[in-house]
Amino acid sequence: MSDEHLEADYLVLGTGIAGLTFALDASAHGKVVIATKRLPDDANTAWAQGGIAAVLGADDTFERHAEDTRKVGAGLCRDEAVDVCVQEGPARIHELIERGVAFSREPSGELDLTREGGHTARRVAHAGDITGREIERALLAECARRSDRITILPNHMAVDLLHAGKYGGPDAVFGAYLLDRASGMVKTAVARATVLATGGLGKVYLYTTNPDVASGDGVAMAYRAGARIANMEFIQFHPTCLYEPRAKSFLISEALRGEGGILRLRDGTPFMKQKHELESLAPRDIVARAIDHELKRTGDDYVLLDMTRLDPKFLVERFPNIHAECLKYGIDMRGQPIPVVPAEHYSCGGVDTDLQGRTSVKNLYAIGEVSWTGLHGACRMASNSLLEGAVFGHRAAADARHAQSAIPKSIQPWSPGSAAPPHEAVVVSQNWDEIRRLMWNYVGIVRTSRRLERARRRIELIREEIREYYWDFIVTADLLELRNLALCAHLIVESARRRRESRGLHYTLDYPAVDPALTRDTLLHRSDGPFAT
């Protein structure tokens, strides 16, 4: 048991662009505590290479950016969310610059804008090919300068949200239990508003471009707290991940194709021309499916991304990080194509929110990849993710200022009960591996009803094993991640089973066409499904 008690106006879970933007804005009118389960810069944001999209060029318009976003979103974008992000995007870019982000610039001093898949204009601001890392650096530095108002707790992982309903209060969240990974103790953190900025769930899949922290914690905790979850079937697979086992799923940015890279089969044949009018710059869902099809057709392990027709000096200057990483494995993209394969990259679904980041549970906000705002629809357009995090981090902070506390007078500290120290770690590692493999094989780029049913049955059994283990043994970070990952896998499968059509990122061989009658969102709630905990 632990009785350490932390209090703040705002509790933020996560240190990516969304969480840090919220914290910086909210610190103007309250005390902020940020919990991050590893080091502060260990967030999905830091791994983002390409950039952040906004209307910044003289030849671009809000209408054009919005139209591109909706087209990629395959009919499921929420119009209001698209308009908000597109119209508020430029202000958020300039705010990032004011906070110290050093975007790449032309010799004239203007922002060096690039283009990525789905975009019909150059509107992607970037910092070389390490945009996310630069944004993370600048925002953390700004938080450090406001240490009198912002406290960051590294190596603190949320166990579960605190719900006022369990104390006879309203349907509201008032904080979270936090596992101090260093001591193993669980602390109680309370706040007027609790903000999920926990990022994605890439570790649900065997192959992912995400860091190890991306285990779906926010979605799982929100679901257990009674929040609505939306559109979990739409999982984006990035078309181009470096095919090199030692590289641990190193992302090859879409910006390479934006600058003229061509996808080819191993024999050198380009194959995207017959797939889409934008060829190698087609939206990610189309490119990923095309590569998956060619790999299955040919039996090859990878395809090639050819940059050799571009100026070698330009490649090194524009993509220094990617060039250096490839060289580590003997691949010089100046003179040879890069071997690539698809990998899980981004969840377009998440915790259902309004345009202020509010969830269906009072005083609980969700921002960034953990949320579903409707911006991405059935498929995310490249570089709209950092944009969404900045825009909704800002909007949520403005709204949370008015949150009314639902903190009970007396709060029960965390108690392990009769749980014993864990002595069967193999249970965790075995279930972790099995979930990730079955999700890759049965709930991947191309799906079938039979595969989904097999996945559902097996995940239900695995989750029952995890439940028994969870209550029998003292919690650890690995066990918490496994519990969350298994629930997210179940939510993805259930959402995919309900969408009997192919749209955007969800493609099933049993229903290969778009069904206009299914131009609606897939909503899940704890009272609506067979998997409440």
C-alpha positions as CSV (number, residue, x, y, z in Angstrom):
1,M,0.0,0.0,0.0
2,S,1.1,3.6,-0.6
3,D,-0.4,6.7,0.9
4,E,1.7,9.2,-1.0
5,H,-0.7,11.8,-2.3
6,L,-0.1,14.2,-5.2
7,E,-2.3,17.2,-5.9
8,A,-2.5,19.5,-8.9
9,D,-5.0,21.5,-11.0
10,Y,-4.2,19.3,-14.0
11,L,-2.8,15.8,-14.3
12,V,-1.3,15.1,-17.7
13,L,-0.4,11.5,-18.7
14,G,2.2,11.7,-21.5
15,T,4.9,14.0,-22.7
16,G,4.4,14.2,-26.5
17,I,3.4,17.3,-28.4
18,A,-0.2,17.2,-27.2
19,G,0.5,16.7,-23.5
20,L,3.3,19.3,-23.4
21,T,1.3,21.9,-25.4
22,F,-1.6,21.4,-22.9
23,A,0.8,21.7,-19.9
24,L,2.4,24.9,-21.2
25,D,-0.9,26.6,-21.9
26,A,-2.6,25.3,-18.7
27,S,0.4,26.4,-16.5
28,A,-0.8,30.0,-17.0
29,H,-3.8,29.3,-14.8
30,G,-2.9,26.3,-12.6
31,K,-0.4,23.8,-11.3
32,V,0.4,21.0,-13.7
33,V,1.8,17.5,-12.9
34,I,2.9,15.4,-15.9
35,A,3.5,11.7,-15.5
36,T,5.4,9.8,-18.1
37,K,6.2,6.2,-17.8
38,R,9.8,6.4,-19.0
39,L,12.0,9.5,-19.6
40,P,10.3,12.7,-20.7
41,D,11.5,12.5,-24.3
42,D,10.5,8.9,-24.7
43,A,7.3,9.7,-26.6
44,N,5.9,9.0,-30.1
45,T,6.4,12.6,-31.0
46,A,10.2,12.3,-30.7
47,W,10.1,9.6,-33.4
48,A,8.2,11.7,-35.9
49,Q,10.4,12.3,-38.9
50,G,8.4,14.0,-41.7
51,G,6.9,17.2,-40.2
52,I,3.7,19.1,-39.3
53,A,1.2,20.1,-41.9
54,A,-0.4,23.6,-42.1
55,V,-1.3,26.2,-44.7
56,L,1.9,28.2,-44.7
57,G,2.6,28.8,-48.4
58,A,1.3,31.5,-50.6
59,D,0.0,29.0,-53.2
60,D,-2.0,27.0,-50.6
61,T,-5.4,27.5,-49.0
62,F,-7.4,26.3,-46.1
63,E,-10.0,24.8,-48.5
64,R,-7.3,22.8,-50.3
65,H,-5.8,21.4,-47.1
66,A,-9.3,20.5,-45.8
67,E,-10.2,18.9,-49.1
68,D,-7.0,16.8,-49.2
69,T,-7.7,15.6,-45.6
70,R,-11.3,14.6,-46.3
71,K,-10.3,12.8,-49.5
72,V,-7.8,10.7,-47.6
73,G,-10.2,10.1,-44.8
74,A,-12.6,8.2,-47.1
75,G,-15.9,9.8,-46.0
76,L,-15.5,9.5,-42.2
77,C,-13.8,12.8,-41.4
78,R,-15.7,15.0,-39.0
79,D,-16.0,18.3,-40.9
80,E,-15.8,20.5,-37.8
81,A,-12.6,18.8,-36.6
82,V,-11.0,19.2,-40.1
83,D,-11.9,22.9,-40.3
84,V,-10.6,23.6,-36.7
85,C,-7.3,21.9,-37.3
86,V,-6.7,23.4,-40.8
87,Q,-7.7,27.0,-39.8
88,E,-5.9,27.0,-36.4
89,G,-2.8,25.1,-37.7
90,P,-0.7,28.2,-38.8
91,A,-1.1,29.8,-35.4
92,R,0.1,26.7,-33.7
93,I,3.1,26.5,-36.0
94,H,4.1,30.0,-35.1
95,E,3.6,29.3,-31.4
96,L,6.0,26.3,-31.7
97,I,8.5,28.7,-33.3
98,E,8.1,31.1,-30.4
99,R,8.7,28.2,-28.0
100,G,12.0,27.5,-29.7
101,V,11.4,24.9,-32.4
102,A,13.9,25.4,-35.2
103,F,12.2,24.4,-38.4
104,S,14.3,24.0,-41.6
105,R,14.3,27.2,-43.7
106,E,15.1,28.3,-47.2
107,P,18.2,30.5,-47.8
108,S,15.7,33.4,-47.9
109,G,14.6,32.6,-44.4
110,E,11.2,31.3,-45.3
111,L,10.1,27.9,-44.0
112,D,11.3,25.0,-46.2
113,L,8.0,23.4,-46.9
114,T,7.8,19.8,-48.3
115,R,5.1,17.6,-49.6
116,E,4.0,14.1,-48.5
117,G,1.4,11.5,-49.5
118,G,-2.1,12.8,-50.1
119,H,-1.1,16.5,-50.1
120,T,-1.6,18.5,-53.3
121,A,0.6,21.3,-52.1
122,R,3.9,21.8,-50.2
123,R,2.6,22.6,-46.7
124,V,4.7,20.4,-44.4
125,A,7.1,22.3,-42.1
126,H,9.9,20.1,-40.9
127,A,13.3,20.2,-39.0
128,G,15.4,18.1,-41.4
129,D,14.2,14.5,-40.9
130,I,14.0,14.7,-37.1
131,T,11.0,17.1,-36.7
132,G,9.5,15.3,-33.8
133,R,12.8,15.2,-31.9
134,E,13.2,19.0,-32.4
135,I,9.7,19.7,-31.2
136,E,10.1,17.5,-28.2
137,R,13.4,19.2,-27.3
138,A,12.0,22.7,-27.5
139,L,8.7,22.0,-25.6
140,L,10.6,20.1,-22.8
141,A,13.0,23.0,-22.5
142,E,10.1,25.4,-22.2
143,C,8.5,23.2,-19.5
144,A,11.8,23.3,-17.6
145,R,11.7,27.1,-17.6
146,R,8.3,26.9,-16.0
147,S,9.3,24.4,-13.3
148,D,7.5,26.5,-10.7
149,R,4.2,25.6,-12.4
150,I,5.0,22.3,-14.2
151,T,6.3,19.2,-12.5
152,I,7.3,16.2,-14.6
153,L,7.4,12.8,-13.0
154,P,9.6,10.4,-15.1
155,N,9.2,6.6,-14.7
156,H,5.6,7.0,-13.4
157,M,3.1,4.8,-15.2
158,A,-0.7,5.2,-14.7
159,V,-2.3,2.1,-13.3
160,D,-5.9,3.3,-13.7
161,L,-8.0,6.4,-13.6
162,L,-9.7,7.5,-10.4
163,H,-13.5,7.7,-10.8
164,A,-15.8,9.7,-8.6
165,G,-18.7,7.2,-9.2
166,K,-17.0,4.7,-7.0
167,Y,-17.3,7.1,-4.1
168,G,-20.9,7.9,-4.7
169,G,-20.1,10.9,-6.8
170,P,-20.8,11.8,-10.5
171,D,-19.6,10.2,-13.6
172,A,-16.3,12.0,-13.4
173,V,-12.6,11.3,-13.3
174,F,-10.4,13.1,-10.6
175,G,-6.9,11.7,-11.2
176,A,-5.1,8.4,-11.4
177,Y,-3.1,5.8,-9.5
178,L,0.6,6.1,-10.6
179,L,3.1,3.3,-10.4
180,D,6.6,4.6,-9.4
181,R,8.7,2.2,-11.5
182,A,11.8,2.9,-9.4
183,S,10.3,2.0,-6.0
184,G,7.4,-0.2,-7.1
185,M,5.0,1.9,-5.0
186,V,1.7,3.2,-6.2
187,K,0.9,6.9,-5.6
188,T,-2.5,8.6,-5.7
189,A,-2.5,11.7,-7.9
190,V,-5.7,13.9,-7.9
191,A,-6.6,16.9,-10.1
192,R,-9.5,19.0,-11.3
193,A,-8.9,17.7,-14.8
194,T,-7.1,14.6,-16.0
195,V,-5.6,14.6,-19.5
196,L,-4.8,11.5,-21.5
197,A,-1.9,12.3,-23.9
198,T,-0.5,8.8,-23.9
199,G,0.0,8.3,-27.6
200,G,-0.6,5.2,-29.7
201,L,-0.8,1.5,-29.4
202,G,1.7,0.3,-32.0
203,K,3.1,-2.5,-29.7
204,V,-0.2,-4.3,-30.2
205,Y,1.4,-5.4,-33.5
206,L,4.5,-7.5,-34.2
207,Y,6.0,-4.9,-36.5
208,T,5.6,-1.2,-35.7
209,T,7.4,2.1,-36.2
210,N,6.4,3.1,-32.6
211,P,8.6,3.2,-29.5
212,D,8.2,0.6,-26.8
213,V,6.0,2.9,-24.7
214,A,3.1,2.7,-27.3
215,S,1.0,0.1,-25.6
216,G,-2.4,1.7,-25.7
217,D,-2.6,2.7,-22.1
218,G,-4.8,5.7,-22.5
219,V,-7.5,4.0,-24.6
220,A,-7.6,1.0,-22.2
221,M,-7.9,3.2,-19.1
222,A,-10.5,5.4,-20.6
223,Y,-12.6,2.4,-21.7
224,R,-12.4,0.9,-18.2
225,A,-13.5,4.3,-16.8
226,G,-16.6,4.3,-19.0
227,A,-15.5,6.6,-21.8
228,R,-16.7,6.0,-25.4
229,I,-14.1,4.6,-27.9
230,A,-14.4,5.2,-31.6
231,N,-13.2,3.7,-34.9
232,M,-10.5,1.4,-33.5
233,E,-10.6,-0.7,-36.7
234,F,-8.7,2.0,-38.6
235,I,-5.0,1.2,-37.9
236,Q,-2.5,2.8,-40.2
237,F,0.4,0.8,-41.5
238,H,3.2,3.0,-42.7
239,P,4.3,1.7,-46.1
240,T,8.0,2.2,-45.7
241,C,9.8,0.8,-42.7
242,L,13.5,-0.2,-43.2
243,Y,13.8,-3.9,-43.9
244,E,16.7,-4.7,-41.6
245,P,16.2,-6.8,-38.4
246,R,19.0,-4.9,-36.6
247,A,17.2,-1.6,-37.2
248,K,14.2,-2.4,-34.9
249,S,11.6,-1.0,-37.3
250,F,13.3,2.2,-38.3
251,L,10.8,4.5,-40.2
252,I,11.7,5.6,-43.7
253,S,9.8,8.9,-43.9
254,E,7.1,9.5,-46.4
255,A,9.0,12.7,-47.2
256,L,11.4,10.7,-49.3
257,R,8.6,9.9,-51.6
258,G,7.4,13.5,-51.4
259,E,10.8,14.5,-52.8
260,G,10.6,12.1,-55.7
261,G,11.3,8.6,-54.4
262,I,10.0,5.7,-56.5
263,L,8.7,2.3,-55.2
264,R,10.0,-0.6,-57.1
265,L,9.9,-4.4,-57.0
266,R,13.2,-6.1,-56.3
267,D,13.8,-6.5,-60.0
268,G,13.5,-2.8,-60.4
269,T,10.0,-2.6,-61.8
270,P,7.9,0.4,-60.6
271,F,4.5,-0.8,-59.5
272,M,2.5,2.1,-58.2
273,K,1.5,3.7,-61.5
274,Q,-1.3,1.1,-62.1
275,K,-2.4,1.4,-58.4
276,H,-3.2,5.1,-58.0
277,E,-3.0,8.4,-59.9
278,L,-0.5,9.8,-57.4
279,E,1.7,6.7,-57.9
280,S,4.3,6.5,-55.1
281,L,2.7,9.5,-53.4
282,A,-0.7,7.8,-53.0
283,P,-2.3,7.8,-49.5
284,R,-0.7,5.4,-47.0
285,D,-3.5,2.9,-47.0
286,I,-3.3,2.4,-50.7
287,V,0.5,2.2,-50.8
288,A,0.6,-0.2,-47.8
289,R,-2.0,-2.5,-49.5
290,A,-0.1,-2.3,-52.8
291,I,3.1,-3.4,-51.2
292,D,1.4,-6.1,-49.2
293,H,-0.1,-7.4,-52.4
294,E,3.2,-7.4,-54.3
295,L,5.0,-9.2,-51.5
296,K,2.4,-11.9,-51.4
297,R,2.3,-12.2,-55.1
298,T,6.1,-12.4,-55.6
299,G,7.1,-14.1,-52.4
300,D,9.7,-11.4,-51.8
301,D,10.4,-10.1,-48.3
302,Y,10.6,-6.4,-49.2
303,V,10.3,-3.9,-52.0
304,L,12.6,-1.0,-52.8
305,L,12.4,2.7,-52.4
306,D,14.6,4.2,-55.0
307,M,16.1,7.7,-54.4
308,T,19.1,7.4,-56.7
309,R,17.8,9.8,-59.4
310,L,18.0,12.6,-56.9
311,D,21.0,14.8,-56.2
312,P,23.3,12.9,-53.7
313,K,24.2,16.2,-51.9
314,F,20.5,17.1,-51.5
315,L,19.7,13.7,-50.0
316,V,22.3,14.0,-47.3
317,E,21.3,17.5,-46.5
318,R,17.5,16.9,-46.5
319,F,17.6,13.4,-44.8
320,P,20.7,13.3,-42.6
321,N,19.3,11.1,-39.9
322,I,17.8,8.5,-42.4
323,H,21.0,8.6,-44.5
324,A,23.2,7.9,-41.4
325,E,20.9,5.2,-40.1
326,C,20.9,3.4,-43.4
327,L,24.7,3.6,-43.7
328,K,25.0,1.8,-40.4
329,Y,23.6,-1.2,-42.2
330,G,25.5,-0.8,-45.4
331,I,22.8,0.9,-47.4
332,D,23.8,4.1,-49.2
333,M,20.6,5.6,-50.5
334,R,22.6,7.9,-52.8
335,G,23.6,5.0,-55.0
336,Q,21.3,2.1,-54.0
337,P,17.6,1.6,-53.3
338,I,16.4,1.2,-49.7
339,P,14.7,-2.1,-48.8
340,V,11.3,-1.4,-47.1
341,V,8.2,-3.1,-45.8
342,P,5.0,-1.9,-44.1
343,A,4.7,-1.7,-40.3
344,E,2.0,-0.5,-37.9
345,H,2.3,3.2,-37.5
346,Y,-0.8,5.1,-36.2
347,S,-4.2,4.6,-34.8
348,C,-6.9,6.7,-36.4
349,G,-9.4,5.7,-33.7
350,G,-9.3,6.3,-30.0
351,V,-11.1,7.9,-27.1
352,D,-14.1,9.8,-28.5
353,T,-13.8,13.5,-27.8
354,D,-15.5,16.8,-28.7
355,L,-13.7,19.8,-30.2
356,Q,-12.3,20.8,-26.8
357,G,-10.8,17.4,-26.1
358,R,-13.5,16.5,-23.6
359,T,-14.4,12.8,-23.4
360,S,-17.8,11.4,-22.5
361,V,-16.7,11.3,-18.9
362,K,-16.6,14.6,-17.0
363,N,-13.2,16.1,-16.3
364,L,-11.4,13.6,-18.5
365,Y,-9.7,14.9,-21.6
366,A,-8.0,13.0,-24.4
367,I,-5.6,14.7,-26.9
368,G,-3.2,13.5,-29.6
369,E,-3.1,10.0,-30.9
370,V,-5.0,8.5,-28.0
371,S,-8.1,10.5,-29.0
372,W,-10.6,10.3,-31.8
373,T,-11.5,13.8,-32.9
374,G,-12.7,12.9,-36.4
375,L,-9.8,14.7,-38.1
376,H,-8.4,11.6,-39.7
377,G,-11.6,9.7,-40.7
378,A,-10.8,6.3,-42.0
379,C,-7.2,7.1,-42.9
380,R,-4.8,9.8,-41.6
381,M,-3.0,12.1,-44.1
382,A,0.7,12.4,-43.5
383,S,1.8,15.1,-41.0
384,N,-1.7,15.8,-39.8
385,S,-0.9,14.0,-36.5
386,L,1.5,16.6,-35.0
387,L,-0.9,19.2,-36.1
388,E,-3.8,17.6,-34.3
389,G,-1.8,17.3,-31.1
390,A,-0.8,21.0,-31.1
391,V,-4.3,22.2,-32.0
392,F,-6.2,20.1,-29.5
393,G,-3.6,20.4,-26.8
394,H,-4.2,24.2,-27.0
395,R,-8.0,23.9,-27.1
396,A,-8.2,21.4,-24.2
397,A,-6.1,23.7,-22.0
398,A,-8.5,26.6,-22.6
399,D,-11.5,24.5,-21.8
400,A,-10.0,22.7,-18.7
401,R,-9.5,26.0,-17.0
402,H,-13.2,25.9,-16.2
403,A,-13.3,22.3,-15.0
404,Q,-15.1,21.9,-11.6
405,S,-13.5,19.5,-9.2
406,A,-15.1,16.2,-8.5
407,I,-12.5,15.1,-5.9
408,P,-14.1,13.2,-3.0
409,K,-13.3,14.2,0.6
410,S,-11.8,10.9,1.4
411,I,-9.8,8.8,-1.2
412,Q,-8.9,5.1,-0.8
413,P,-5.1,4.7,-1.4
414,W,-3.9,1.9,-3.6
415,S,-3.9,-1.5,-1.9
416,P,-2.4,-4.7,-3.4
417,G,-4.6,-6.7,-1.1
418,S,-3.3,-10.3,-0.9
419,A,-1.3,-10.0,-4.2
420,A,2.1,-11.7,-4.1
421,P,5.3,-10.7,-5.8
422,P,5.3,-12.0,-9.4
423,H,7.2,-15.2,-10.0
424,E,6.0,-16.3,-13.4
425,A,7.2,-13.6,-15.8
426,V,6.9,-16.1,-18.6
427,V,3.1,-15.6,-18.5
428,V,3.6,-11.9,-19.4
429,S,6.1,-12.5,-22.1
430,Q,4.3,-15.4,-23.7
431,N,1.0,-13.6,-23.9
432,W,2.7,-10.4,-25.1
433,D,4.3,-12.2,-28.0
434,E,1.1,-14.2,-28.9
435,I,-1.1,-11.1,-29.0
436,R,1.3,-9.2,-31.3
437,R,1.7,-12.1,-33.7
438,L,-2.0,-13.0,-34.0
439,M,-2.8,-9.3,-34.5
440,W,-0.3,-9.0,-37.3
441,N,-1.4,-12.2,-39.0
442,Y,-5.2,-11.9,-38.4
443,V,-5.9,-8.2,-38.0
444,G,-3.3,-6.6,-40.3
445,I,-3.3,-4.8,-43.6
446,V,-5.8,-7.2,-45.2
447,R,-8.4,-9.0,-43.1
448,T,-11.1,-11.6,-43.4
449,S,-14.1,-12.4,-41.2
450,R,-12.7,-15.8,-40.4
451,R,-9.3,-14.3,-39.3
452,L,-11.1,-11.8,-37.1
453,E,-13.2,-14.5,-35.4
454,R,-10.1,-16.5,-34.7
455,A,-8.4,-13.5,-33.2
456,R,-11.4,-12.7,-31.1
457,R,-11.6,-16.1,-29.6
458,R,-7.9,-16.3,-28.8
459,I,-7.7,-12.8,-27.3
460,E,-10.7,-13.6,-25.0
461,L,-8.8,-16.5,-23.6
462,I,-5.6,-14.5,-23.2
463,R,-7.4,-11.7,-21.4
464,E,-8.9,-14.2,-19.0
465,E,-5.3,-15.4,-18.2
466,I,-4.2,-11.8,-17.7
467,R,-7.1,-11.1,-15.4
468,E,-6.2,-14.0,-13.1
469,Y,-2.5,-13.0,-13.1
470,Y,-3.4,-9.3,-12.5
471,W,-5.3,-9.9,-9.3
472,D,-2.9,-12.6,-8.0
473,F,0.3,-10.6,-8.3
474,I,1.7,-7.2,-7.4
475,V,1.5,-4.9,-10.4
476,T,4.5,-4.2,-12.6
477,A,4.9,-1.9,-15.6
478,D,5.2,-5.0,-17.9
479,L,1.9,-6.4,-16.5
480,L,0.1,-3.1,-16.8
481,E,1.2,-2.7,-20.4
482,L,0.2,-6.3,-21.2
483,R,-3.3,-5.7,-19.7
484,N,-3.8,-2.5,-21.7
485,L,-2.4,-4.0,-24.9
486,A,-4.7,-7.0,-24.7
487,L,-7.8,-4.8,-24.2
488,C,-6.8,-2.6,-27.1
489,A,-6.4,-5.6,-29.3
490,H,-9.9,-6.8,-28.3
491,L,-11.3,-3.3,-29.1
492,I,-9.6,-3.3,-32.5
493,V,-11.0,-6.8,-33.4
494,E,-14.5,-6.0,-32.2
495,S,-14.6,-2.8,-34.2
496,A,-13.2,-4.5,-37.3
497,R,-15.9,-7.3,-37.0
498,R,-18.6,-4.7,-37.0
499,R,-17.5,-2.9,-40.1
500,R,-18.6,-5.1,-43.0
501,E,-17.1,-3.1,-45.8
502,S,-13.7,-1.9,-46.9
503,R,-13.0,1.7,-46.3
504,G,-9.7,3.6,-45.7
505,L,-7.4,1.6,-43.5
506,H,-9.9,-1.3,-42.9
507,Y,-9.8,-3.7,-45.8
508,T,-11.5,-7.1,-45.7
509,L,-11.6,-9.6,-48.5
510,D,-15.1,-10.6,-47.5
511,Y,-16.5,-7.1,-48.1
512,P,-14.1,-5.5,-50.6
513,A,-16.4,-2.6,-51.5
514,V,-17.3,0.6,-49.7
515,D,-20.9,0.5,-48.4
516,P,-22.5,4.0,-48.3
517,A,-24.9,2.8,-45.6
518,L,-21.8,2.3,-43.3
519,T,-20.7,5.9,-43.6
520,R,-20.8,6.1,-39.8
521,D,-18.5,5.7,-36.8
522,T,-17.9,2.5,-34.9
523,L,-18.6,3.4,-31.2
524,L,-17.8,1.1,-28.3
525,H,-18.7,1.5,-24.6
526,R,-18.1,-0.7,-21.6
527,S,-21.8,-1.4,-21.3
528,D,-22.0,-2.4,-25.0
529,G,-19.5,-5.2,-25.2
530,P,-18.3,-8.5,-23.7
531,F,-15.0,-7.1,-22.3
532,A,-15.7,-4.7,-19.5
533,T,-12.3,-4.9,-17.7
